């Protein structure tokens, strides 16, 4: 199945800011993070189609996954 991955800020060290990937049907968010080479404990905000997601969330055809570093400011 095809998914879209968007990486923001310093997470771009693990790949281009936008990429389309072909992944197996039983792929989970944690599998994607491992495929990209991002350490599992790396602090990040994980969204699937604009909604917060857990590492064990299954991905579906056409999903857009956005990964952000923690945001702080004032």
C-alpha positions, 0 to 999 in steps of 0.5 A: 500500500502507498502512504505519504510521510512528512518530516518536520524540523530536525526529523528531516535528518532521517529523510526528505521532508515529503516522501511517498512510500510503498509499505506492506498491508500490515504496517504499523506506525512503529514499523515506519519509524524503524524503517526511517531509522528514527530511534523509538525513544526519539521525542516526537509528535506523531499524526496520521491524517492530522490526528494524534497516533500511538506507535501501535496504530495500523497504517492504511492505504493513502494515510499521511503520516506527519512527524514533528519534534516537540514544540515549545515557545512563548 
